[in-house]
């Protein structure tokens, strides 16, 4: 864990499989044109699960987009 991790401010921790994270990253690239890596895909997947399960009414994911070199 990073030194700045504070478990007292964390509401929920979700495990996301690598395949689900990669697929969510691909989805955001195809639907929104945002290049994202697997860690961003994991955040997006978890947010989607919270919304679909009714655990949250809104979700915000902030992540650094992945650079693509041509």
Predicted model as a PDB file, atoms N, CA, C, CB and O in Angstrom, pLDDT in the B-factor column:
MODEL        1                                                                  
ATOM      1  N   UNK A   1       0.829  -1.173   0.000  1.00 74.00           N  
ATOM      2  CA  UNK A   1       0.000   0.000   0.000  1.00 74.00           C  
ATOM      3  C   UNK A   1       0.883   1.249   0.000  1.00 74.00           C  
ATOM      4  CB  UNK A   1      -0.948  -0.009   1.207  1.00 74.00           C  
ATOM      5  O   UNK A   1       1.940   1.272   0.630  1.00 74.00           O  
ATOM      6  N   UNK A   2       0.442   2.277  -0.707  1.00 80.00           N  
ATOM      7  CA  UNK A   2       1.203   3.523  -0.676  1.00 80.00           C  
ATOM      8  C   UNK A   2       1.157   4.159   0.720  1.00 80.00           C  
ATOM      9  CB  UNK A   2       0.657   4.507  -1.729  1.00 80.00           C  
ATOM     10  O   UNK A   2       0.233   3.915   1.496  1.00 80.00           O  
ATOM     11  N   UNK A   3       2.147   4.959   1.015  1.00 89.00           N  
ATOM     12  CA  UNK A   3       2.217   5.597   2.331  1.00 89.00           C  
ATOM     13  C   UNK A   3       1.044   6.528   2.590  1.00 89.00           C  
ATOM     14  CB  UNK A   3       3.509   6.368   2.464  1.00 89.00           C  
ATOM     15  O   UNK A   3       0.641   6.707   3.740  1.00 89.00           O  
ATOM     16  N   UNK A   4       0.488   7.123   1.538  1.00 89.00           N  
ATOM     17  CA  UNK A   4      -0.608   8.072   1.732  1.00 89.00           C  
ATOM     18  C   UNK A   4      -1.984   7.399   1.788  1.00 89.00           C  
ATOM     19  CB  UNK A   4      -0.594   9.094   0.622  1.00 89.00           C  
ATOM     20  O   UNK A   4      -2.995   8.098   1.854  1.00 89.00           O  
ATOM     21  N   UNK A   5      -2.051   6.078   1.763  1.00 87.00           N  
ATOM     22  CA  UNK A   5      -3.323   5.362   1.858  1.00 87.00           C  
ATOM     23  C   UNK A   5      -3.895   5.508   3.262  1.00 87.00           C  
ATOM     24  CB  UNK A   5      -3.144   3.867   1.499  1.00 87.00           C  
ATOM     25  O   UNK A   5      -3.214   5.233   4.250  1.00 87.00           O  
ATOM     26  N   UNK A   6      -5.141   5.939   3.342  1.00 91.00           N  
ATOM     27  CA  UNK A   6      -5.810   6.110   4.617  1.00 91.00           C  
ATOM     28  C   UNK A   6      -7.079   5.251   4.612  1.00 91.00           C  
ATOM     29  CB  UNK A   6      -6.142   7.617   4.883  1.00 91.00           C  
ATOM     30  O   UNK A   6      -8.068   5.626   3.982  1.00 91.00           O  
ATOM     31  N   UNK A   7      -7.067   4.115   5.297  1.00 89.00           N  
ATOM     32  CA  UNK A   7      -8.223   3.223   5.258  1.00 89.00           C  
ATOM     33  C   UNK A   7      -9.483   3.819   5.889  1.00 89.00           C  
ATOM     34  CB  UNK A   7      -7.885   1.941   5.949  1.00 89.00           C  
ATOM     35  O   UNK A   7     -10.580   3.311   5.660  1.00 89.00           O  
ATOM     36  N   UNK A   8      -9.346   4.866   6.664  1.00 92.00           N  
ATOM     37  CA  UNK A   8     -10.505   5.470   7.318  1.00 92.00           C  
ATOM     38  C   UNK A   8     -11.357   6.298   6.366  1.00 92.00           C  
ATOM     39  CB  UNK A   8     -10.052   6.333   8.464  1.00 92.00           C  
ATOM     40  O   UNK A   8     -12.500   6.618   6.692  1.00 92.00           O  
ATOM     41  N   UNK A   9     -10.830   6.652   5.198  1.00 91.00           N  
ATOM     42  CA  UNK A   9     -11.610   7.431   4.239  1.00 91.00           C  
ATOM     43  C   UNK A   9     -12.112   6.578   3.075  1.00 91.00           C  
ATOM     44  CB  UNK A   9     -10.775   8.583   3.709  1.00 91.00           C  
ATOM     45  O   UNK A   9     -12.763   7.093   2.165  1.00 91.00           O  
ATOM     46  N   UNK A  10     -11.820   5.305   3.099  1.00 86.00           N  
ATOM     47  CA  UNK A  10     -12.237   4.393   2.036  1.00 86.00           C  
ATOM     48  C   UNK A  10     -13.577   3.775   2.409  1.00 86.00           C  
ATOM     49  CB  UNK A  10     -11.168   3.288   1.793  1.00 86.00           C  
ATOM     50  O   UNK A  10     -13.715   3.171   3.472  1.00 86.00           O  
ATOM     51  N   UNK A  11     -14.566   3.930   1.527  1.00 84.00           N  
ATOM     52  CA  UNK A  11     -15.897   3.371   1.778  1.00 84.00           C  
ATOM     53  C   UNK A  11     -16.002   1.906   1.374  1.00 84.00           C  
ATOM     54  CB  UNK A  11     -16.941   4.174   1.037  1.00 84.00           C  
ATOM     55  O   UNK A  11     -16.658   1.110   2.047  1.00 84.00           O  
ATOM     56  N   UNK A  12     -15.350   1.560   0.270  1.00 85.00           N  
ATOM     57  CA  UNK A  12     -15.521   0.225  -0.293  1.00 85.00           C  
ATOM     58  C   UNK A  12     -14.307  -0.123  -1.148  1.00 85.00           C  
ATOM     59  CB  UNK A  12     -16.826   0.138  -1.129  1.00 85.00           C  
ATOM     60  O   UNK A  12     -13.766   0.730  -1.850  1.00 85.00           O  
ATOM     61  N   UNK A  13     -13.891  -1.366  -1.081  1.00 88.00           N  
ATOM     62  CA  UNK A  13     -12.829  -1.865  -1.948  1.00 88.00           C  
ATOM     63  C   UNK A  13     -13.429  -2.996  -2.771  1.00 88.00           C  
ATOM     64  CB  UNK A  13     -11.568  -2.348  -1.121  1.00 88.00           C  
ATOM     65  O   UNK A  13     -14.047  -3.912  -2.228  1.00 88.00           O  
ATOM     66  N   UNK A  14     -13.240  -2.924  -4.088  1.00 91.00           N  
ATOM     67  CA  UNK A  14     -13.777  -3.955  -4.984  1.00 91.00           C  
ATOM     68  C   UNK A  14     -12.634  -4.599  -5.752  1.00 91.00           C  
ATOM     69  CB  UNK A  14     -14.824  -3.355  -5.966  1.00 91.00           C  
ATOM     70  O   UNK A  14     -11.722  -3.911  -6.210  1.00 91.00           O  
ATOM     71  N   UNK A  15     -12.682  -5.899  -5.890  1.00 95.00           N  
ATOM     72  CA  UNK A  15     -11.723  -6.614  -6.721  1.00 95.00           C  
ATOM     73  C   UNK A  15     -12.278  -6.680  -8.144  1.00 95.00           C  
ATOM     74  CB  UNK A  15     -11.441  -8.050  -6.155  1.00 95.00           C  
ATOM     75  O   UNK A  15     -13.460  -6.956  -8.348  1.00 95.00           O  
ATOM     76  N   UNK A  16     -11.410  -6.423  -9.122  1.00 96.00           N  
ATOM     77  CA  UNK A  16     -11.804  -6.473 -10.525  1.00 96.00           C  
ATOM     78  C   UNK A  16     -10.812  -7.369 -11.250  1.00 96.00           C  
ATOM     79  CB  UNK A  16     -11.853  -5.041 -11.164  1.00 96.00           C  
ATOM     80  O   UNK A  16      -9.601  -7.174 -11.146  1.00 96.00           O  
ATOM     81  N   UNK A  17     -11.315  -8.333 -11.969  1.00 97.00           N  
ATOM     82  CA  UNK A  17     -10.453  -9.239 -12.731  1.00 97.00           C  
ATOM     83  C   UNK A  17      -9.775  -8.484 -13.874  1.00 97.00           C  
ATOM     84  CB  UNK A  17     -11.268 -10.436 -13.285  1.00 97.00           C  
ATOM     85  O   UNK A  17     -10.322  -7.518 -14.405  1.00 97.00           O  
ATOM     86  N   UNK A  18      -8.606  -8.928 -14.234  1.00 96.00           N  
ATOM     87  CA  UNK A  18      -7.834  -8.270 -15.289  1.00 96.00           C  
ATOM     88  C   UNK A  18      -8.624  -8.201 -16.591  1.00 96.00           C  
ATOM     89  CB  UNK A  18      -6.512  -9.004 -15.519  1.00 96.00           C  
ATOM     90  O   UNK A  18      -8.626  -7.166 -17.257  1.00 96.00           O  
ATOM     91  N   UNK A  19      -9.280  -9.269 -16.954  1.00 97.00           N  
ATOM     92  CA  UNK A  19     -10.059  -9.288 -18.192  1.00 97.00           C  
ATOM     93  C   UNK A  19     -11.175  -8.260 -18.197  1.00 97.00           C  
ATOM     94  CB  UNK A  19     -10.640 -10.657 -18.413  1.00 97.00           C  
ATOM     95  O   UNK A  19     -11.432  -7.619 -19.216  1.00 97.00           O  
ATOM     96  N   UNK A  20     -11.838  -8.102 -17.059  1.00 97.00           N  
ATOM     97  CA  UNK A  20     -12.913  -7.112 -16.956  1.00 97.00           C  
ATOM     98  C   UNK A  20     -12.355  -5.696 -17.048  1.00 97.00           C  
ATOM     99  CB  UNK A  20     -13.687  -7.292 -15.639  1.00 97.00           C  
ATOM    100  O   UNK A  20     -12.966  -4.825 -17.666  1.00 97.00           O  
ATOM    101  N   UNK A  21     -11.196  -5.466 -16.434  1.00 96.00           N  
ATOM    102  CA  UNK A  21     -10.561  -4.148 -16.481  1.00 96.00           C  
ATOM    103  C   UNK A  21     -10.127  -3.798 -17.899  1.00 96.00           C  
ATOM    104  CB  UNK A  21      -9.357  -4.101 -15.537  1.00 96.00           C  
ATOM    105  O   UNK A  21     -10.340  -2.676 -18.357  1.00 96.00           O  
ATOM    106  N   UNK A  22      -9.526  -4.744 -18.583  1.00 96.00           N  
ATOM    107  CA  UNK A  22      -9.078  -4.513 -19.957  1.00 96.00           C  
ATOM    108  C   UNK A  22     -10.267  -4.261 -20.877  1.00 96.00           C  
ATOM    109  CB  UNK A  22      -8.260  -5.711 -20.467  1.00 96.00           C  
ATOM    110  O   UNK A  22     -10.206  -3.385 -21.740  1.00 96.00           O  
ATOM    111  N   UNK A  23     -11.340  -5.012 -20.703  1.00 97.00           N  
ATOM    112  CA  UNK A  23     -12.534  -4.817 -21.539  1.00 97.00           C  
ATOM    113  C   UNK A  23     -13.156  -3.449 -21.290  1.00 97.00           C  
ATOM    114  CB  UNK A  23     -13.570  -5.922 -21.269  1.00 97.00           C  
ATOM    115  O   UNK A  23     -13.590  -2.792 -22.236  1.00 97.00           O  
ATOM    116  N   UNK A  24     -13.209  -3.010 -20.040  1.00 96.00           N  
ATOM    117  CA  UNK A  24     -13.759  -1.687 -19.739  1.00 96.00           C  
ATOM    118  C   UNK A  24     -12.894  -0.597 -20.371  1.00 96.00           C  
ATOM    119  CB  UNK A  24     -13.861  -1.474 -18.208  1.00 96.00           C  
ATOM    120  O   UNK A  24     -13.419   0.405 -20.855  1.00 96.00           O  
ATOM    121  N   UNK A  25     -11.576  -0.784 -20.369  1.00 93.00           N  
ATOM    122  CA  UNK A  25     -10.684   0.181 -21.017  1.00 93.00           C  
ATOM    123  C   UNK A  25     -10.930   0.217 -22.525  1.00 93.00           C  
ATOM    124  CB  UNK A  25      -9.210  -0.169 -20.727  1.00 93.00           C  
ATOM    125  O   UNK A  25     -10.926   1.287 -23.133  1.00 93.00           O  
ATOM    126  N   UNK A  26     -11.139  -0.932 -23.113  1.00 95.00           N  
ATOM    127  CA  UNK A  26     -11.449  -0.987 -24.554  1.00 95.00           C  
ATOM    128  C   UNK A  26     -12.786  -0.320 -24.846  1.00 95.00           C  
ATOM    129  CB  UNK A  26     -11.473  -2.449 -25.051  1.00 95.00           C  
ATOM    130  O   UNK A  26     -12.930   0.398 -25.836  1.00 95.00           O  
ATOM    131  N   UNK A  27     -13.753  -0.560 -23.981  1.00 95.00           N  
ATOM    132  CA  UNK A  27     -15.085   0.029 -24.174  1.00 95.00           C  
ATOM    133  C   UNK A  27     -15.035   1.548 -24.167  1.00 95.00           C  
ATOM    134  CB  UNK A  27     -16.041  -0.456 -23.091  1.00 95.00           C  
ATOM    135  O   UNK A  27     -15.654   2.192 -25.013  1.00 95.00           O  
ATOM    136  N   UNK A  28     -14.297   2.130 -23.213  1.00 93.00           N  
ATOM    137  CA  UNK A  28     -14.242   3.594 -23.134  1.00 93.00           C  
ATOM    138  C   UNK A  28     -13.484   4.165 -24.333  1.00 93.00           C  
ATOM    139  CB  UNK A  28     -13.571   4.043 -21.813  1.00 93.00           C  
ATOM    140  O   UNK A  28     -13.757   5.291 -24.752  1.00 93.00           O  
ATOM    141  N   UNK A  29     -12.554   3.419 -24.881  1.00 92.00           N  
ATOM    142  CA  UNK A  29     -11.864   3.858 -26.095  1.00 92.00           C  
ATOM    143  C   UNK A  29     -12.832   3.850 -27.277  1.00 92.00           C  
ATOM    144  CB  UNK A  29     -10.640   2.953 -26.389  1.00 92.00           C  
ATOM    145  O   UNK A  29     -12.875   4.803 -28.053  1.00 92.00           O  
ATOM    146  N   UNK A  30     -13.606   2.773 -27.411  1.00 95.00           N  
ATOM    147  CA  UNK A  30     -14.516   2.649 -28.544  1.00 95.00           C  
ATOM    148  C   UNK A  30     -15.710   3.588 -28.453  1.00 95.00           C  
ATOM    149  CB  UNK A  30     -15.001   1.236 -28.651  1.00 95.00           C  
ATOM    150  O   UNK A  30     -16.153   4.118 -29.472  1.00 95.00           O  
ATOM    151  N   UNK A  31     -16.242   3.804 -27.247  1.00 95.00           N  
ATOM    152  CA  UNK A  31     -17.447   4.621 -27.112  1.00 95.00           C  
ATOM    153  C   UNK A  31     -17.158   6.109 -26.964  1.00 95.00           C  
ATOM    154  CB  UNK A  31     -18.242   4.154 -25.932  1.00 95.00           C  
ATOM    155  O   UNK A  31     -17.921   6.945 -27.448  1.00 95.00           O  
ATOM    156  N   UNK A  32     -16.048   6.441 -26.290  1.00 91.00           N  
ATOM    157  CA  UNK A  32     -15.772   7.844 -25.987  1.00 91.00           C  
ATOM    158  C   UNK A  32     -14.465   8.355 -26.576  1.00 91.00           C  
ATOM    159  CB  UNK A  32     -15.751   8.039 -24.511  1.00 91.00           C  
ATOM    160  O   UNK A  32     -14.169   9.547 -26.486  1.00 91.00           O  
ATOM    161  N   UNK A  33     -13.689   7.474 -27.170  1.00 89.00           N  
ATOM    162  CA  UNK A  33     -12.421   7.888 -27.757  1.00 89.00           C  
ATOM    163  C   UNK A  33     -11.358   8.228 -26.731  1.00 89.00           C  
ATOM    164  CB  UNK A  33     -12.638   9.061 -28.640  1.00 89.00           C  
ATOM    165  O   UNK A  33     -10.412   8.957 -27.028  1.00 89.00           O  
ATOM    166  N   UNK A  34     -11.510   7.698 -25.514  1.00 87.00           N  
ATOM    167  CA  UNK A  34     -10.545   7.974 -24.448  1.00 87.00           C  
ATOM    168  C   UNK A  34      -9.641   6.763 -24.289  1.00 87.00           C  
ATOM    169  CB  UNK A  34     -11.262   8.314 -23.101  1.00 87.00           C  
ATOM    170  O   UNK A  34     -10.104   5.697 -23.882  1.00 87.00           O  
ATOM    171  N   UNK A  35      -8.346   6.912 -24.609  1.00 88.00           N  
ATOM    172  CA  UNK A  35      -7.426   5.791 -24.410  1.00 88.00           C  
ATOM    173  C   UNK A  35      -7.164   5.603 -22.917  1.00 88.00           C  
ATOM    174  CB  UNK A  35      -6.091   6.024 -25.175  1.00 88.00           C  
ATOM    175  O   UNK A  35      -6.787   6.550 -22.227  1.00 88.00           O  
ATOM    176  N   UNK A  36      -7.361   4.402 -22.428  1.00 88.00           N  
ATOM    177  CA  UNK A  36      -7.202   4.125 -20.997  1.00 88.00           C  
ATOM    178  C   UNK A  36      -6.477   2.797 -20.822  1.00 88.00           C  
ATOM    179  CB  UNK A  36      -8.583   4.097 -20.272  1.00 88.00           C  
ATOM    180  O   UNK A  36      -6.611   1.885 -21.637  1.00 88.00           O  
ATOM    181  N   UNK A  37      -5.716   2.710 -19.757  1.00 89.00           N  
ATOM    182  CA  UNK A  37      -5.027   1.475 -19.418  1.00 89.00           C  
ATOM    183  C   UNK A  37      -5.887   0.607 -18.514  1.00 89.00           C  
ATOM    184  CB  UNK A  37      -3.691   1.776 -18.746  1.00 89.00           C  
ATOM    185  O   UNK A  37      -7.003   0.986 -18.159  1.00 89.00           O  
ATOM    186  N   UNK A  38      -5.369  -0.555 -18.142  1.00 91.00           N  
ATOM    187  CA  UNK A  38      -6.132  -1.479 -17.303  1.00 91.00           C  
ATOM    188  C   UNK A  38      -6.514  -0.918 -15.932  1.00 91.00           C  
ATOM    189  CB  UNK A  38      -5.348  -2.730 -17.114  1.00 91.00           C  
ATOM    190  O   UNK A  38      -7.589  -1.242 -15.426  1.00 91.00           O  
ATOM    191  N   UNK A  39      -5.672  -0.092 -15.319  1.00 90.00           N  
ATOM    192  CA  UNK A  39      -6.034   0.446 -13.999  1.00 90.00           C  
ATOM    193  C   UNK A  39      -7.229   1.391 -14.116  1.00 90.00           C  
ATOM    194  CB  UNK A  39      -4.831   1.185 -13.362  1.00 90.00           C  
ATOM    195  O   UNK A  39      -8.104   1.390 -13.251  1.00 90.00           O  
ATOM    196  N   UNK A  40      -7.273   2.190 -15.171  1.00 91.00           N  
ATOM    197  CA  UNK A  40      -8.427   3.045 -15.409  1.00 91.00           C  
ATOM    198  C   UNK A  40      -9.653   2.190 -15.733  1.00 91.00           C  
ATOM    199  CB  UNK A  40      -8.141   4.041 -16.554  1.00 91.00           C  
ATOM    200  O   UNK A  40     -10.763   2.493 -15.296  1.00 91.00           O  
ATOM    201  N   UNK A  41      -9.441   1.122 -16.500  1.00 93.00           N  
ATOM    202  CA  UNK A  41     -10.536   0.207 -16.809  1.00 93.00           C  
ATOM    203  C   UNK A  41     -11.114  -0.427 -15.556  1.00 93.00           C  
ATOM    204  CB  UNK A  41     -10.063  -0.874 -17.759  1.00 93.00           C  
ATOM    205  O   UNK A  41     -12.324  -0.631 -15.461  1.00 93.00           O  
ATOM    206  N   UNK A  42     -10.249  -0.740 -14.587  1.00 94.00           N  
ATOM    207  CA  UNK A  42     -10.729  -1.320 -13.327  1.00 94.00           C  
ATOM    208  C   UNK A  42     -11.616  -0.322 -12.581  1.00 94.00           C  
ATOM    209  CB  UNK A  42      -9.537  -1.747 -12.437  1.00 94.00           C  
ATOM    210  O   UNK A  42     -12.654  -0.697 -12.036  1.00 94.00           O  
ATOM    211  N   UNK A  43     -11.206   0.943 -12.557  1.00 92.00           N  
ATOM    212  CA  UNK A  43     -12.011   1.975 -11.891  1.00 92.00           C  
ATOM    213  C   UNK A  43     -13.353   2.139 -12.601  1.00 92.00           C  
ATOM    214  CB  UNK A  43     -11.252   3.326 -11.860  1.00 92.00           C  
ATOM    215  O   UNK A  43     -14.391   2.264 -11.951  1.00 92.00           O  
ATOM    216  N   UNK A  44     -13.332   2.138 -13.921  1.00 94.00           N  
ATOM    217  CA  UNK A  44     -14.566   2.267 -14.689  1.00 94.00           C  
ATOM    218  C   UNK A  44     -15.489   1.073 -14.471  1.00 94.00           C  
ATOM    219  CB  UNK A  44     -14.249   2.415 -16.171  1.00 94.00           C  
ATOM    220  O   UNK A  44     -16.696   1.241 -14.302  1.00 94.00           O  
ATOM    221  N   UNK A  45     -14.925  -0.124 -14.473  1.00 96.00           N  
ATOM    222  CA  UNK A  45     -15.712  -1.334 -14.267  1.00 96.00           C  
ATOM    223  C   UNK A  45     -16.367  -1.317 -12.880  1.00 96.00           C  
ATOM    224  CB  UNK A  45     -14.826  -2.589 -14.430  1.00 96.00           C  
ATOM    225  O   UNK A  45     -17.549  -1.631 -12.744  1.00 96.00           O  
ATOM    226  N   UNK A  46     -15.600  -0.954 -11.864  1.00 94.00           N  
ATOM    227  CA  UNK A  46     -16.131  -0.914 -10.504  1.00 94.00           C  
ATOM    228  C   UNK A  46     -17.248   0.121 -10.396  1.00 94.00           C  
ATOM    229  CB  UNK A  46     -15.012  -0.599  -9.494  1.00 94.00           C  
ATOM    230  O   UNK A  46     -18.269  -0.133  -9.757  1.00 94.00           O  
ATOM    231  N   UNK A  47     -17.061   1.278 -11.013  1.00 93.00           N  
ATOM    232  CA  UNK A  47     -18.103   2.311 -10.983  1.00 93.00           C  
ATOM    233  C   UNK A  47     -19.368   1.811 -11.665  1.00 93.00           C  
ATOM    234  CB  UNK A  47     -17.608   3.603 -11.663  1.00 93.00           C  
ATOM    235  O   UNK A  47     -20.474   2.029 -11.171  1.00 93.00           O  
ATOM    236  N   UNK A  48     -19.204   1.144 -12.794  1.00 94.00           N  
ATOM    237  CA  UNK A  48     -20.364   0.597 -13.510  1.00 94.00           C  
ATOM    238  C   UNK A  48     -21.110  -0.419 -12.650  1.00 94.00           C  
ATOM    239  CB  UNK A  48     -19.922  -0.056 -14.830  1.00 94.00           C  
ATOM    240  O   UNK A  48     -22.340  -0.428 -12.621  1.00 94.00           O  
ATOM    241  N   UNK A  49     -20.360  -1.278 -11.948  1.00 94.00           N  
ATOM    242  CA  UNK A  49     -20.989  -2.275 -11.083  1.00 94.00           C  
ATOM    243  C   UNK A  49     -21.786  -1.616  -9.956  1.00 94.00           C  
ATOM    244  CB  UNK A  49     -19.928  -3.208 -10.498  1.00 94.00           C  
ATOM    245  O   UNK A  49     -22.890  -2.056  -9.636  1.00 94.00           O  
ATOM    246  N   UNK A  50     -21.230  -0.566  -9.359  1.00 92.00           N  
ATOM    247  CA  UNK A  50     -21.938   0.139  -8.290  1.00 92.00           C  
ATOM    248  C   UNK A  50     -23.240   0.741  -8.803  1.00 92.00           C  
ATOM    249  CB  UNK A  50     -21.052   1.236  -7.691  1.00 92.00           C  
ATOM    250  O   UNK A  50     -24.263   0.690  -8.119  1.00 92.00           O  
ATOM    251  N   UNK A  51     -23.204   1.312 -10.004  1.00 93.00           N  
ATOM    252  CA  UNK A  51     -24.410   1.905 -10.582  1.00 93.00           C  
ATOM    253  C   UNK A  51     -25.445   0.836 -10.911  1.00 93.00           C  
ATOM    254  CB  UNK A  51     -24.062   2.705 -11.842  1.00 93.00           C  
ATOM    255  O   UNK A  51     -26.627   0.990 -10.604  1.00 93.00           O  
ATOM    256  N   UNK A  52     -24.996  -0.244 -11.534  1.00 94.00           N  
ATOM    257  CA  UNK A  52     -25.930  -1.303 -11.943  1.00 94.00           C  
ATOM    258  C   UNK A  52     -26.567  -2.004 -10.752  1.00 94.00           C  
ATOM    259  CB  UNK A  52     -25.213  -2.325 -12.806  1.00 94.00           C  
ATOM    260  O   UNK A  52     -27.717  -2.437 -10.827  1.00 94.00           O  
ATOM    261  N   UNK A  53     -25.831  -2.118  -9.661  1.00 92.00           N  
ATOM    262  CA  UNK A  53     -26.345  -2.801  -8.468  1.00 92.00           C  
ATOM    263  C   UNK A  53     -27.145  -1.873  -7.557  1.00 92.00           C  
ATOM    264  CB  UNK A  53     -25.197  -3.409  -7.687  1.00 92.00           C  
ATOM    265  O   UNK A  53     -27.644  -2.300  -6.516  1.00 92.00           O  
ATOM    266  N   UNK A  54     -27.265  -0.615  -7.944  1.00 91.00           N  
ATOM    267  CA  UNK A  54     -28.015   0.339  -7.142  1.00 91.00           C  
ATOM    268  C   UNK A  54     -27.297   0.785  -5.884  1.00 91.00           C  
ATOM    269  CB  UNK A  54     -29.321  -0.245  -6.773  1.00 91.00           C  
ATOM    270  O   UNK A  54     -27.918   1.340  -4.978  1.00 91.00           O  
ATOM    271  N   UNK A  55     -25.994   0.547  -5.817  1.00 87.00           N  
ATOM    272  CA  UNK A  55     -25.215   0.943  -4.643  1.00 87.00           C  
ATOM    273  C   UNK A  55     -24.808   2.413  -4.700  1.00 87.00           C  
ATOM    274  CB  UNK A  55     -23.974   0.068  -4.518  1.00 87.00           C  
ATOM    275  O   UNK A  55     -24.352   2.980  -3.707  1.00 87.00           O  
ATOM    276  N   UNK A  56     -24.978   3.023  -5.872  1.00 87.00           N  
ATOM    277  CA  UNK A  56     -24.629   4.429  -6.055  1.00 87.00           C  
ATOM    278  C   UNK A  56     -25.559   5.022  -7.102  1.00 87.00           C  
ATOM    279  CB  UNK A  56     -23.133   4.596  -6.475  1.00 87.00           C  
ATOM    280  O   UNK A  56     -25.948   4.343  -8.052  1.00 87.00           O  
ATOM    281  N   UNK A  57     -25.913   6.292  -6.925  1.00 89.00           N  
ATOM    282  CA  UNK A  57     -26.755   6.961  -7.912  1.00 89.00           C  
ATOM    283  C   UNK A  57     -25.929   7.689  -8.955  1.00 89.00           C  
ATOM    284  CB  UNK A  57     -27.693   7.935  -7.228  1.00 89.00           C  
ATOM    285  O   UNK A  57     -26.420   7.991 -10.043  1.00 89.00           O  
ATOM    286  N   UNK A  58     -24.687   7.969  -8.630  1.00 89.00           N  
ATOM    287  CA  UNK A  58     -23.799   8.632  -9.585  1.00 89.00           C  
ATOM    288  C   UNK A  58     -22.377   8.147  -9.323  1.00 89.00           C  
ATOM    289  CB  UNK A  58     -23.895  10.198  -9.468  1.00 89.00           C  
ATOM    290  O   UNK A  58     -22.056   7.686  -8.228  1.00 89.00           O  
ATOM    291  N   UNK A  59     -21.541   8.257 -10.333  1.00 85.00           N  
ATOM    292  CA  UNK A  59     -20.157   7.814 -10.189  1.00 85.00           C  
ATOM    293  C   UNK A  59     -19.250   8.739 -10.981  1.00 85.00           C  
ATOM    294  CB  UNK A  59     -19.987   6.347 -10.660  1.00 85.00           C  
ATOM    295  O   UNK A  59     -19.629   9.245 -12.038  1.00 85.00           O  
ATOM    296  N   UNK A  60     -18.072   8.951 -10.469  1.00 84.00           N  
ATOM    297  CA  UNK A  60     -17.075   9.775 -11.132  1.00 84.00           C  
ATOM    298  C   UNK A  60     -15.759   9.022 -11.095  1.00 84.00           C  
ATOM    299  CB  UNK A  60     -16.947  11.180 -10.458  1.00 84.00           C  
ATOM    300  O   UNK A  60     -15.298   8.609 -10.031  1.00 84.00           O  
ATOM    301  N   UNK A  61     -15.159   8.845 -12.255  1.00 82.00           N  
ATOM    302  CA  UNK A  61     -13.844   8.212 -12.338  1.00 82.00           C  
ATOM    303  C   UNK A  61     -12.872   9.229 -12.916  1.00 82.00           C  
ATOM    304  CB  UNK A  61     -13.885   6.908 -13.211  1.00 82.00           C  
ATOM    305  O   UNK A  61     -13.089   9.764 -14.003  1.00 82.00           O  
ATOM    306  N   UNK A  62     -11.824   9.483 -12.195  1.00 81.00           N  
ATOM    307  CA  UNK A  62     -10.767  10.367 -12.674  1.00 81.00           C  
ATOM    308  C   UNK A  62      -9.526   9.511 -12.842  1.00 81.00           C  
ATOM    309  CB  UNK A  62     -10.511  11.576 -11.689  1.00 81.00           C  
ATOM    310  O   UNK A  62      -9.080   8.851 -11.903  1.00 81.00           O  
ATOM    311  N   UNK A  63      -8.982   9.528 -14.029  1.00 77.00           N  
ATOM    312  CA  UNK A  63      -7.781   8.737 -14.280  1.00 77.00           C  
ATOM    313  C   UNK A  63      -6.953   9.405 -15.364  1.00 77.00           C  
ATOM    314  CB  UNK A  63      -8.143   7.290 -14.686  1.00 77.00           C  
ATOM    315  O   UNK A  63      -7.441  10.226 -16.141  1.00 77.00           O  
ATOM    316  N   UNK A  64      -5.707   9.028 -15.387  1.00 73.00           N  
ATOM    317  CA  UNK A  64      -4.808   9.546 -16.420  1.00 73.00           C  
ATOM    318  C   UNK A  64      -4.987   8.687 -17.652  1.00 73.00           C  
ATOM    319  CB  UNK A  64      -3.313   9.551 -15.946  1.00 73.00           C  
ATOM    320  O   UNK A  64      -4.882   7.462 -17.596  1.00 73.00           O  
ATOM    321  N   UNK A  65      -5.262   9.353 -18.775  1.00 61.00           N  
ATOM    322  CA  UNK A  65      -5.438   8.587 -20.003  1.00 61.00           C  
ATOM    323  C   UNK A  65      -4.086   8.123 -20.520  1.00 61.00           C  
ATOM    324  CB  UNK A  65      -6.168   9.422 -21.072  1.00 61.00           C  
ATOM    325  O   UNK A  65      -3.053   8.727 -20.230  1.00 61.00           O  
ATOM    326  N   UNK A  66      -4.109   7.093 -21.253  1.00 60.00           N  
ATOM    327  CA  UNK A  66      -2.911   6.457 -21.764  1.00 60.00           C  
ATOM    328  C   UNK A  66      -2.485   7.157 -23.050  1.00 60.00           C  
ATOM    329  CB  UNK A  66      -3.147   4.947 -22.006  1.00 60.00           C  
ATOM    330  O   UNK A  66      -3.318   7.464 -23.902  1.00 60.00           O  
ATOM    331  N   UNK A  67      -1.192   7.406 -23.187  1.00 64.00           N  
ATOM    332  CA  UNK A  67      -0.691   8.018 -24.407  1.00 64.00           C  
ATOM    333  C   UNK A  67      -0.476   6.959 -25.468  1.00 64.00           C  
ATOM    334  CB  UNK A  67       0.610   8.781 -24.141  1.00 64.00           C  
ATOM    335  O   UNK A  67      -0.009   5.855 -25.185  1.00 64.00           O  
ATOM    336  N   UNK A  68      -0.824   7.311 -26.685  1.00 62.00           N  
ATOM    337  CA  UNK A  68      -0.615   6.407 -27.809  1.00 62.00           C  
ATOM    338  C   UNK A  68       0.444   7.032 -28.700  1.00 62.00           C  
ATOM    339  CB  UNK A  68      -1.949   6.142 -28.600  1.00 62.00           C  
ATOM    340  O   UNK A  68       0.319   8.181 -29.124  1.00 62.00           O  
ATOM    341  N   UNK A  69       1.472   6.273 -28.975  1.00 63.00           N  
ATOM    342  CA  UNK A  69       2.554   6.752 -29.825  1.00 63.00           C  
ATOM    343  C   UNK A  69       2.415   6.131 -31.217  1.00 63.00           C  
ATOM    344  CB  UNK A  69       3.939   6.413 -29.203  1.00 63.00           C  
ATOM    345  O   UNK A  69       2.284   4.915 -31.354  1.00 63.00           O  
ATOM    346  N   UNK A  70       2.446   6.952 -32.210  1.00 57.00           N  
ATOM    347  CA  UNK A  70       2.314   6.462 -33.585  1.00 57.00           C  
ATOM    348  C   UNK A  70       3.668   6.339 -34.249  1.00 57.00           C  
ATOM    349  CB  UNK A  70       1.416   7.386 -34.404  1.00 57.00           C  
ATOM    350  O   UNK A  70       3.752   5.941 -35.410  1.00 57.00           O  
TER     351      UNK A  70                                                      
ENDMDL                                                                          
END                                                                             
